[in-house]
């Protein structure tokens, strides 16, 4: 193997008298370099977009959320609260009342989710999403709306010149005799504007849990969900088991990933698709490696005869060009990764590519991407080198 490596190294770093082979080898090397760099940049860029997308869910989604199993509400008592507070690993929990309502302003209507939160709603979440105005007071008919909803209905904060109302269907059975009899309404004041993402900005409005219970006709012990914040290093499975034991009725407990199951699946599918597309590009680029090795084998035929006559067998001759292709792949892959990492670092610190005038394209440098990019080019390069050296078996020496 040392003999094969020595000869392969000579062939790699020594210019051939045939300029065509030099050009083919140069093109093959550049193909590996730019292909690896492109794969690394795309993986880092997609990880940046993924982190950017999931960052919004971290603003509003708790570590755990407890839902009723079949009904729309869960009954919670002071005994339940005491038991939850005793569960190891839980930092805080917030009671939520949420349902569909109509928000109106000057004959304009918008259907959205009303989310009533209690005084324990995390201050960190409030600070992260509130972009203008103030948070609502629990004893006042206040709401905090998204940018999309305020733009659609045309109101701002503390806009006393406009009448803003919330409408919710009244629970019960029987024939509806009038619109007034079908809906319960509440005059409110918008005191703040939040910004999370385009979807939630248009489809969500916050209020106090007291206002939500009044509008939706719920009792003081009824909630729609329970949002729980846990310690980063807590036993998550243990917390889930403890929560199940707190409530007598059957409940559903979802973690942050399960709350955004569709988003995670979409991002992971897109990640795999992007990787496969650029791997295919790398495979096409590696055809140049195969062509370069085959051309070199034909060009070095006389040299191979000499090596064969002094005792080298065909397996050793095959190893020479296998090592040659592998070395081209390794060197090209390392240079490509260095080039890709340099571009990503420059983007991180100097914002070379902008999505908008104020938002740079998000990128992330992850050790896993180094492994994926180099591992992919190495495996494909080894396969390409092995394919190219098969011609030596048929060579008449």
C-alpha positions as CSV (number, residue, x, y, z in Angstrom):
1,X,0.0,0.0,0.0
2,X,3.0,2.4,0.7
3,X,4.3,1.7,-2.8
4,X,0.8,2.5,-4.3
5,X,0.5,5.6,-2.2
6,X,3.9,6.9,-3.3
7,X,3.2,6.4,-7.0
8,X,-0.3,7.9,-6.7
9,X,1.2,11.0,-4.9
10,X,3.7,11.4,-7.7
11,X,1.0,11.2,-10.4
12,X,-1.2,13.7,-8.5
13,X,1.3,16.4,-7.9
14,X,3.4,16.0,-11.1
15,X,2.3,17.7,-14.3
16,X,1.7,15.3,-17.2
17,X,3.3,16.0,-20.6
18,X,-0.2,15.7,-22.1
19,X,-1.9,19.0,-21.5
20,X,-5.4,17.5,-22.1
21,X,-5.0,15.3,-19.0
22,X,-3.8,18.3,-16.9
23,X,-6.9,20.2,-17.9
24,X,-9.2,17.3,-17.3
25,X,-7.6,16.7,-13.8
26,X,-7.9,20.4,-13.0
27,X,-11.6,20.5,-14.0
28,X,-12.2,17.3,-12.0
29,X,-10.6,18.9,-8.9
30,X,-12.5,22.1,-9.3
31,X,-15.7,20.1,-9.7
32,X,-15.1,18.4,-6.3
33,X,-14.1,21.7,-4.6
34,X,-17.1,23.7,-5.8
35,X,-19.5,20.8,-5.4
36,X,-18.5,20.2,-1.8
37,X,-18.5,23.9,-1.0
38,X,-22.0,24.2,-2.5
39,X,-23.3,21.3,-0.5
40,X,-21.8,22.7,2.7
41,X,-23.2,26.2,2.0
42,X,-26.7,24.9,1.2
43,X,-26.8,22.7,4.3
44,X,-25.6,25.6,6.5
45,X,-28.1,28.0,4.9
46,X,-31.0,25.6,5.3
47,X,-30.1,25.1,8.9
48,X,-30.2,28.8,9.3
49,X,-33.6,29.1,7.8
50,X,-34.8,26.2,9.9
51,X,-33.5,27.8,13.1
52,X,-35.0,31.1,12.0
53,X,-38.4,29.5,11.4
54,X,-38.4,27.6,14.7
55,X,-37.3,30.7,16.6
56,X,-40.8,32.1,16.3
57,X,-42.4,28.9,17.8
58,X,-40.0,29.2,20.8
59,X,-41.5,32.6,21.5
60,X,-45.0,31.4,22.1
61,X,-44.9,27.6,22.5
62,X,-44.4,26.1,26.0
63,X,-42.3,23.0,26.8
64,X,-45.5,21.1,27.4
65,X,-49.1,21.8,26.7
66,X,-52.0,19.9,28.3
67,X,-55.2,19.5,26.3
68,X,-58.5,17.8,27.1
69,X,-58.9,14.4,25.4
70,X,-62.5,14.6,24.1
71,X,-64.2,17.7,25.5
72,X,-63.2,21.3,24.9
73,X,-62.3,22.1,28.5
74,X,-60.5,20.7,31.5
75,X,-61.7,21.3,35.1
76,X,-58.9,22.5,37.3
77,X,-59.0,23.1,41.1
78,X,-56.7,24.5,43.7
79,X,-55.8,20.8,44.5
80,X,-54.6,20.4,40.9
81,X,-52.6,23.5,41.1
82,X,-50.9,22.4,44.3
83,X,-50.0,19.0,42.8
84,X,-48.6,20.6,39.6
85,X,-46.4,23.0,41.6
86,X,-44.9,20.0,43.4
87,X,-43.8,18.3,40.2
88,X,-40.0,18.4,40.0
89,X,-38.7,20.2,36.9
90,X,-41.7,22.5,36.3
91,X,-40.7,26.2,36.6
92,X,-44.2,27.7,36.0
93,X,-47.5,26.9,34.3
94,X,-50.2,29.1,32.8
95,X,-53.9,28.5,32.4
96,X,-55.3,29.1,29.0
97,X,-58.9,29.6,27.6
98,X,-58.9,29.6,23.8
99,X,-61.6,29.4,21.1
100,X,-62.7,30.9,17.8
101,X,-64.3,34.4,18.0
102,X,-65.2,37.3,15.7
103,X,-63.3,40.6,16.1
104,X,-65.1,43.6,14.7
105,X,-64.3,47.3,14.1
106,X,-66.6,49.7,12.1
107,X,-68.5,47.0,10.2
108,X,-65.4,45.0,9.5
109,X,-65.1,41.5,10.8
110,X,-62.3,39.0,11.2
111,X,-62.5,35.4,12.5
112,X,-59.6,34.5,14.7
113,X,-58.5,32.7,17.9
114,X,-59.1,34.4,21.2
115,X,-56.4,33.3,23.7
116,X,-57.1,34.2,27.3
117,X,-54.1,34.0,29.5
118,X,-53.7,34.3,33.3
119,X,-51.2,36.4,35.3
120,X,-48.7,33.5,35.2
121,X,-48.2,33.8,31.5
122,X,-44.4,34.0,31.0
123,X,-43.0,37.5,31.0
124,X,-40.2,36.3,28.7
125,X,-42.9,35.4,26.1
126,X,-44.6,38.7,26.5
127,X,-41.3,40.7,26.1
128,X,-40.5,38.6,23.0
129,X,-43.7,39.2,21.1
130,X,-44.9,42.6,22.2
131,X,-43.7,45.1,19.7
132,X,-45.8,48.2,20.4
133,X,-48.0,49.4,23.3
134,X,-48.5,47.5,26.6
135,X,-49.8,44.1,27.9
136,X,-53.4,43.9,29.0
137,X,-54.5,44.3,32.6
138,X,-56.5,41.4,34.1
139,X,-59.4,43.5,35.4
140,X,-60.1,45.5,32.3
141,X,-61.6,44.7,28.8
142,X,-58.2,44.9,27.1
143,X,-56.9,42.9,24.1
144,X,-53.5,42.7,22.5
145,X,-53.8,42.1,18.7
146,X,-51.4,41.1,15.9
147,X,-50.1,43.5,13.3
148,X,-52.1,41.7,10.6
149,X,-55.4,42.0,12.5
150,X,-54.9,45.7,13.3
151,X,-54.1,46.4,9.7
152,X,-57.1,44.5,8.4
153,X,-59.6,46.1,10.7
154,X,-57.9,49.5,10.8
155,X,-57.4,50.2,14.5
156,X,-54.3,51.0,16.6
157,X,-53.7,51.1,20.3
158,X,-56.0,53.0,22.7
159,X,-58.0,54.0,19.7
160,X,-61.1,55.3,21.5
161,X,-62.6,56.8,18.3
162,X,-63.4,53.3,17.1
163,X,-65.6,50.7,18.6
164,X,-63.9,47.3,18.8
165,X,-66.0,44.3,19.8
166,X,-65.4,40.6,20.3
167,X,-68.2,38.1,19.4
168,X,-68.5,34.5,20.5
169,X,-71.4,32.0,19.9
170,X,-73.6,31.5,22.9
171,X,-73.6,27.9,24.2
172,X,-76.9,26.1,24.3
173,X,-79.5,24.4,22.2
174,X,-82.7,25.5,20.5
175,X,-83.8,27.8,17.7
176,X,-81.9,31.0,17.1
177,X,-84.4,33.9,16.9
178,X,-81.9,36.8,16.3
179,X,-78.3,37.5,15.8
180,X,-78.1,39.2,19.2
181,X,-79.4,36.1,20.8
182,X,-76.9,33.9,19.0
183,X,-73.7,35.8,20.0
184,X,-72.3,37.1,23.2
185,X,-70.4,40.4,22.6
186,X,-67.8,42.4,24.6
187,X,-66.6,45.9,23.9
188,X,-62.8,46.0,24.2
189,X,-59.8,48.3,23.9
190,X,-56.7,47.3,22.1
191,X,-53.7,48.2,24.3
192,X,-50.9,46.5,22.4
193,X,-49.7,45.0,19.2
194,X,-47.7,41.8,19.0
195,X,-45.6,40.4,16.2
196,X,-44.8,36.6,15.9
197,X,-45.2,35.5,12.3
198,X,-47.5,36.3,9.5
199,X,-50.0,33.5,10.3
200,X,-50.4,34.3,14.0
201,X,-50.4,38.0,13.4
202,X,-53.6,37.6,11.4
203,X,-55.3,34.9,13.4
204,X,-54.7,35.4,17.1
205,X,-55.7,38.0,19.7
206,X,-54.8,37.9,23.4
207,X,-56.9,38.9,26.4
208,X,-57.1,38.1,30.0
209,X,-58.4,34.7,31.1
210,X,-61.3,36.4,32.9
211,X,-62.5,38.2,29.8
212,X,-62.2,35.0,27.7
213,X,-64.2,33.0,30.3
214,X,-66.9,35.6,30.3
215,X,-67.2,35.8,26.6
216,X,-67.1,32.0,26.0
217,X,-69.4,31.3,28.9
218,X,-67.0,29.1,30.9
219,X,-67.0,28.5,34.6
220,X,-64.0,29.7,36.8
221,X,-62.7,26.2,37.1
222,X,-62.8,25.5,33.3
223,X,-59.7,26.0,31.0
224,X,-58.9,25.0,27.4
225,X,-55.3,24.1,28.0
226,X,-52.4,24.3,30.4
227,X,-49.0,25.7,29.2
228,X,-46.0,24.5,31.2
229,X,-42.4,25.8,31.3
230,X,-39.8,23.3,32.5
231,X,-36.1,23.4,33.5
232,X,-33.8,22.7,30.6
233,X,-32.3,19.6,32.2
234,X,-35.4,18.2,33.7
235,X,-36.8,14.6,33.2
236,X,-39.4,15.3,30.5
237,X,-40.9,11.8,30.6
238,X,-41.1,11.9,34.4
239,X,-43.0,15.2,34.1
240,X,-45.4,13.8,31.6
241,X,-46.1,10.8,33.8
242,X,-46.7,13.1,36.8
243,X,-49.0,15.3,34.9
244,X,-51.1,12.3,33.8
245,X,-51.5,11.3,37.4
246,X,-52.7,14.8,38.5
247,X,-55.9,14.7,36.4
248,X,-58.5,12.0,36.8
249,X,-59.9,12.5,33.3
250,X,-57.8,11.5,30.2
251,X,-55.7,14.3,28.9
252,X,-53.3,14.9,25.9
253,X,-49.8,16.2,26.6
254,X,-47.7,17.5,23.7
255,X,-44.2,18.8,23.8
256,X,-42.9,21.7,21.6
257,X,-42.1,19.5,18.7
258,X,-45.5,17.8,18.7
259,X,-47.2,21.2,18.9
260,X,-45.5,22.0,15.6
261,X,-45.5,18.5,14.1
262,X,-46.4,19.6,10.6
263,X,-43.7,22.4,10.6
264,X,-41.0,20.0,11.7
265,X,-42.0,17.3,9.2
266,X,-42.0,19.9,6.4
267,X,-38.6,21.3,7.3
268,X,-37.0,17.9,7.7
269,X,-38.4,16.7,4.4
270,X,-37.1,19.8,2.7
271,X,-33.7,19.3,4.3
272,X,-33.5,15.7,3.0
273,X,-34.7,16.8,-0.5
274,X,-32.1,19.6,-0.7
275,X,-29.3,17.2,0.4
276,X,-30.3,14.6,-2.2
277,X,-30.4,17.2,-5.0
278,X,-26.9,18.5,-4.2
279,X,-25.6,15.0,-3.8
280,X,-26.8,14.3,-7.3
281,X,-24.9,17.4,-8.5
282,X,-21.8,16.0,-6.7
283,X,-22.3,12.6,-8.4
284,X,-22.3,14.3,-11.8
285,X,-19.2,16.3,-10.9
286,X,-17.4,13.1,-9.9
287,X,-17.8,11.7,-13.4
288,X,-14.9,14.1,-14.1
289,X,-12.8,12.1,-11.6
290,X,-13.7,8.9,-13.4
291,X,-12.8,10.4,-16.7
292,X,-9.5,11.8,-15.4
293,X,-8.4,8.5,-13.9
294,X,-9.3,6.5,-17.0
295,X,-7.4,9.0,-19.2
296,X,-4.4,8.8,-16.9
297,X,-4.4,5.0,-17.0
298,X,-4.3,5.1,-20.8
299,X,-1.6,7.7,-20.8
300,X,0.5,5.9,-18.2
301,X,0.2,2.5,-19.9
302,X,3.9,2.2,-20.7
303,X,4.8,3.1,-17.1
304,X,2.4,0.5,-15.9
305,X,4.1,-2.1,-18.1
306,X,7.4,-1.2,-16.5
307,X,6.0,-1.5,-13.0
308,X,4.4,-4.8,-13.9
309,X,7.7,-6.1,-15.2
310,X,9.5,-5.3,-12.0
311,X,7.0,-7.2,-9.9
312,X,3.9,-5.1,-9.3
313,X,0.7,-7.1,-9.9
314,X,-2.5,-5.8,-11.3
315,X,-4.0,-5.3,-7.8
316,X,-1.2,-3.0,-6.8
317,X,-1.5,-1.1,-10.1
318,X,-5.2,-0.8,-9.4
319,X,-4.5,0.5,-5.9
320,X,-2.3,3.3,-7.4
321,X,-5.2,4.8,-9.3
322,X,-7.6,4.1,-6.5
323,X,-5.4,6.0,-4.1
324,X,-5.0,8.8,-6.7
325,X,-8.8,9.2,-7.0
326,X,-9.2,9.1,-3.3
327,X,-6.5,11.7,-2.7
328,X,-8.1,14.0,-5.3
329,X,-11.5,13.6,-3.5
330,X,-10.1,14.2,0.0
331,X,-8.0,17.2,-1.0
332,X,-10.9,18.7,-3.1
333,X,-13.4,18.0,-0.3
334,X,-11.2,19.7,2.4
335,X,-10.6,22.7,0.2
336,X,-14.3,22.9,-0.6
337,X,-15.3,22.7,3.0
338,X,-12.8,25.4,3.9
339,X,-14.2,27.6,1.1
340,X,-17.8,26.9,2.2
341,X,-17.1,27.5,5.8
342,X,-15.3,30.8,4.9
343,X,-18.4,32.0,3.0
344,X,-20.7,31.1,5.8
345,X,-18.5,32.9,8.3
346,X,-18.4,36.0,6.2
347,X,-22.2,35.9,5.9
348,X,-22.5,35.5,9.7
349,X,-20.3,38.5,10.5
350,X,-20.7,40.8,7.4
351,X,-24.2,40.1,6.1
352,X,-23.2,39.6,2.5
353,X,-26.6,38.4,1.4
354,X,-29.8,40.2,2.6
355,X,-33.3,39.0,2.5
356,X,-34.6,42.5,3.2
357,X,-32.9,45.8,4.0
358,X,-32.8,44.9,7.7
359,X,-32.7,41.1,7.6
360,X,-29.6,39.1,6.6
361,X,-30.0,35.6,5.2
362,X,-29.7,33.3,8.3
363,X,-26.9,30.7,8.3
364,X,-25.6,28.4,11.0
365,X,-22.2,26.7,11.3
366,X,-22.9,23.2,12.6
367,X,-20.2,20.5,13.2
368,X,-22.6,17.9,11.7
369,X,-22.6,19.7,8.4
370,X,-18.8,19.3,8.2
371,X,-19.2,15.6,8.7
372,X,-22.1,15.3,6.2
373,X,-20.4,17.3,3.5
374,X,-17.0,15.5,3.9
375,X,-18.5,12.1,4.4
376,X,-20.7,12.4,1.3
377,X,-17.8,13.5,-1.0
378,X,-15.5,10.8,0.5
379,X,-18.0,8.0,0.0
380,X,-18.9,9.1,-3.5
381,X,-15.2,9.7,-4.4
382,X,-14.2,6.2,-3.2
383,X,-16.9,4.7,-5.3
384,X,-16.0,6.7,-8.4
385,X,-12.3,5.8,-7.9
386,X,-13.1,2.1,-7.6
387,X,-15.3,2.3,-10.8
388,X,-12.5,4.0,-12.7
389,X,-9.8,1.5,-11.8
390,X,-11.8,-1.5,-13.0
391,X,-10.4,-0.8,-16.5
392,X,-6.9,-1.9,-15.3
393,X,-8.2,-5.5,-14.9
394,X,-8.9,-5.5,-18.6
395,X,-5.7,-3.7,-19.6
396,X,-3.3,-5.8,-21.7
397,X,0.1,-5.3,-20.0
